Each structure stands twice: as C-alpha cells, then as structure tokens.
Amino acid sequence: MKHNILVLGGGGVRGLLSCQALKYVSRRLQRPIHQAFQGVYGTSTGAIMAAALAGPRALSPVVLERTYETLCSKVFDRRFASLGGFAGPLYSADTLTGELQRVLGEGRLEHTRTRLGVVTYTLEAREPVMLSSYGVGSDWELWKAALASSSAPTFFPAFDGRWWDGGLCANMPSAWAAIDYADTFKVPFSDINVLAIGTGTHELPIRSAADKGKIGLVADVIDTAISGSQDLADIYCRSLGLGNYLQLQVNLPNEAAAMDDVSPENLLRLKQLGQQMVAGQMAELDAFLAGL
C-alpha cells in the first residue's frame, strides 16, 4: 500500500503560489486533497493551508485561494503596521488570530479529515516541535497550532510568548514529515510518496552582508533560513529511498520576494508565478500524480 504525503512550505503571501499547484493537483486527481493524501504537513503559511485543507471544514483549493488572499490582505495591511518593525513586531497578532479563527473554526488537530502535522519552534526548550493530529498537540485547536507555526519574528510576536514560526528551522518539513510518518505508522520509506510544494526561491547572491547592522541583516537571515531549510529538505528526501518524491519550486524575481506585499499587482504576479511553477514541472507532476 502506498502512503501519499503532501507538504506545504512557508512564505507569507507567497503561499498564493502554492494555491495554483494545489488547484491543479485537485483537478488532476478529481478528488479533494484530504482524500488523496494520507498526511498533510506544513510550516507557517503552509501550516495554515494544511489545516484548512485537512481540517473539519476541508476547504477546496479554489476556496482556499480566495480565503487565503483575503486573510493576507487583512493581516498584512500596512496602514496599521508599527514603526517599520523597529519598536516591535510589524503586524498585530490580533488580526492574524481573528482570521485564523474565522477560517479554521474551533476544531482540534485530532478532528482532522486526514493526518495533519504543523511545525513550530519552542522558545523555552529551543527546539522545533511538530504538532500533529496523532501525537504531540493533538488536543490543540487548529487555529492555535497554525498561529504557533506562523508567528514569524519581526512580523508577529511569539504566540503565547513561547512559540515562534517553524520556518526558522524547517520551512519545508518534507523530510521530517516522511520520517515522522514512517516511524509513527511503521511504514517503510519505499511505500511513501511525498509531494512538496514551495513558495519560491532566490538564486541571486546576498550582497554586502558584512556592511549591515543587526536590523539590516534581519531580512537576509530570515530569507537564508527559509531557502537553506528548503534545500536541505530536498537533499534529505532524495536520500531516504522514498517510493516517489517531487518538490515544486519556482525562481522568484526581486519584486515578488516580499512575504507581506499584498498590493493587487503583487497578488496577480504571485498567481502567475504559481501557474508558471506548475507549467515548468508539469510532466514531472503528472507522472507523480499518476502513481498515487
């Protein structure tokens, strides 16, 4: 028996790229995501989407795209941003909390329609944690798990003063998801298929890092953590001996790199990039889906 796992990476509003791939996957398979995959995992943006897809409400990718675009437009509203993030987090956790409650409802991880895992980071123990429907955090409400996974430093305060964005250590938790699933359910790696959907990467080098102070380096450090963890996950997944594995990614132009640009122009740009991501790897994606 094959076990299919879907993994969604983080990236703020860039999650709209992932939505384009999810819509294609659902259309191609002609069934809901939670019926096609025995496990759905995510970090940050990916955690929010994974919870929406696998939770009791089980949003379709089409509805998820509209819902997520609305959520980002409210959460990343620069009219209400603090002083450039210098005096504290850039955005209010209250808005994010309210939107997650609206989208995900009051269901718990243990109530999901398929197995769900989201990655966060605990400040107390200084270690990454996977909250899941079958293990640690199964009694957590979905919105709390998503908030713990998406409370990105500089953008939002730590959730409950204890939990930070899981993207700092595992922005694309594909290898961790495969290992955790195999260990928990006693499944050999050769019986596990992993589809990982990213939110874009950069190929341009980071320039003049030595000339920047702490504040100037923050954006580069966060971007490095995201890109680096995605690259490592790809390397690990290719060495696990999985039944099948595919990571979808697209190279981002500088104007699409921001994780909080919700201008109409950028939202459209991200959707177009997501469509390009699917088109650029369509043959590989079709072959992967045919094997599910």
N, C-alpha and C positions, 0 to 999 in steps of 0.2 A: 504493500500500500504506500502511495506517495503522500507526503505531507507538504502542503504548499504554504509558504510564509511570505507575507507582504511586509516590507519595511519602508517607512517614510522618514526622510531626513528633515532637519530643521532649517530655518532660514527666513523667518518672519513673513512678510508679504510675498516673498518669493515662493511660498507654498502654492501660489496660483499656477506655477509651472507643473507641480505635481498633479494638480487637478486635471490638467489636459491629458496626462498619461492615464490617470485613473478612469477618466471618461472613455478613453479608447479601450482599456482593458475590460471594462464592464460591457461595452458594446460588443467587443470581440467574443467574450465568453457567454454573452446573453444571459447573465445571471448576476445577482448582487455580489458585491465584494465579500460580504461575510459568509456567503455560501461557497465561494470559490477558494477561499483561503482558510486553513485551519488555525492560523495565527496571524494577527495584525499587530505590528510593533511600530513605535515612533518616538522621536525626540522633539521637544519644543513644538514648532509648527506641526511637525509630523505626529506628535503625540495628540494634539488637538484633533487633527484629521483622523487619526487612527481611532480615537474614542468616538468620533462622530460616525464613522463607518461601521464600527463593531458594536457600538452601544445599543441599548434597548430601542432607540429611535432609528438606528441603522439608515442614515441618510444615503441617498444615491449620490454618485459623483457629480451629477448635474446640479442637484440641490446643494451639495456640499460646496461647490464652486461659488454659487450665489451667496450662500450663507457665510463663507469664509471671506469673501470680498467685502461684505457688509461689516463683519466683525473687525477686519483690519482697518477699514475706513473710520470706524468709531474709536478703536483703540489707539491708532497712530495719528490722531488728529493733532497736528502741530499747533493749532490755535490754543490748545490747553497744555502744551508741553512746558516743563520747567525750564530754567535758565540754561538751555543747552546741555543739561546733564551735569553741570559744574557744581550745583548746590545739592544734588541728589539725583535719584532716578529721573529719566527724561519723561516718562509717562506714568499715569496713575494706575495702580493695581486695581482700584475700584471699578474702573471701566472694563478692564480685562476680566475681572471676576464676574461682573454682571453679564457680560457677553457669553462667557463660558457656561454660566448657569442657564442662560436662555437657550443656548444651542444644545447642551448636553443633558439638561434636566437634573433630576436628583438621583438617578440610578447609580449603582455601585459597580466597581470593576467585576465583582463576582456575578453580575447580572448581564454581562455582555453576550451577544449572539454568537460570537466566536472568541477564541482566546485572544486576550489583549495584553500587551506589555508596553509600558512607557518608562523612559529613562529620566532620572533626576539626579541631583547631587546634594548630599547632606553636608552642611557646613560643620555640624557637630563632630561627625566622625571623619570628615574629609575623605569621603569615598562615594563612588557612583552607586546608585540603587536602581534596580528595575522593579517598579511597582506592577503587579500583574493580577489577572483575574484568577490565577491558580496558585498564587504564592504570597509573597510579601505585599501588603497593601490591598488584598482582595476585598477588604471591607471599606476601602476608601470610596468616597463619592467620585464619580468620573470627573466632575469639574475641578475637584481639588487635585486629583492626580495630574490632570492636564495643566493646571496652574503651577504645580510644583515643577513640572517638566519645562515650562515655558517662561519662567521668571528670570529672564536674561539680565545679567549685570549691566548697569548703566541705563538699560531701558526700563526695568521694573525693580522694585525692592524684592528681596528674598521672600518667598512665600512662608508665612508664619515665622519669619526671622530665621528659618532653618534650612530652606530648600532653594537651590539655585537651578538654573537651566541645565539640563543634561547635555546640551550641545557643547559645553565646555570640555567634556571628556569623550562623549560618544554621540556626535551629531548624526551619524549614520550607524545605528546599532545593529547592522545586519549580521556580523559575525557573532556578537553577543546573543542575539535572538536565536540564531541557529544552534549555538552551543547550549543555551538555556533550554530550548525546546527539546533538543536531543537528550539532555541529561534528565529533564523532568519527566518526559514521556517515554524514555528508554527506546528511542528511535535512532537507528544508525544514520550517519550523515548522508550516506548514499541514497536514503529514502526521502531526503528533504530537498525541496526546490525553493530557492529564495529569489524573489524579485524585489530589488531595492530601487526606490525612486528618489532622486535627489532634487535639489532646488538650485542647481547651477554651481559652477566652479570658476576660478580665475586661473589664467595661465601667465598673466603678467607678473614680473617680479616685484617685490616690495622694495621701494626705493628710499634711501636716506633715513633708514630706521635709527641710525646712530645719532641723528641730529634732533630727534624728537624727545620731548619730556614724557612724563608718565601719562598725562592727559592725551597727548598726541599719539601715543603708542596704543591706546586702548582699542581703537578700531582695528588696527593691524593685528593685535594679539588675538582678538575675538575671531577675526577672519582666518587667521592662521590655525586656530584651534578647530574651527569648523572644517576647513579644507584638509588639514592634516588628519583628522579623525576619519574623514570620508575615505581618504587614500589608504589609510591603514586597514580600514574595514574591508576595502576591496581586495587588498593583498591577502588578508586573513581568509576571506571567503574562498578565494581561489586555491587556497592550500588545504581546506578542510575535507575535500573529497565529496562535496555536495552532489546530489543527483543532478541538479541543474542550478545555475546561478547567473543572474544578469543584473547589472546596475545601470540605470538610465541617468545620464547627466548631459548637460549642455554647457558650453563655454559662455560666460556672461560678458557682455560689453560693459564698460565702466558705468554707463548711465543706468544700467539695470542692477547694479551691485547692492544698492542700499536695501536694508531689511525693513525699512519703515517708510518708503516713498509710496504714498497711496494716491498720487496725482493720477487723474484719468489717463494721461499719456503713458505713465509707467505701468498701470494696471493692464492696459492694452498691450504694451510691449512684452510684459511677462507672459501673457496668454499666448502671444505669437511665438515667443521663445519656447514655451512648453510644447506647442504644436511642432516646432522645428526639432525639438528633442525627440519626440515620437517619430517623426518622419525620418530623422537621421539614423535611428536604430530600429526601424520598423521590421526589417527582415529578421533581426535577432529577437525582437519582441514577439513577433508572430510565431517563430519557432519555439520560443519558451512557452507561450500560452497553449500551443498545440500539444505540449507534453503534460499539461495539468490534468 
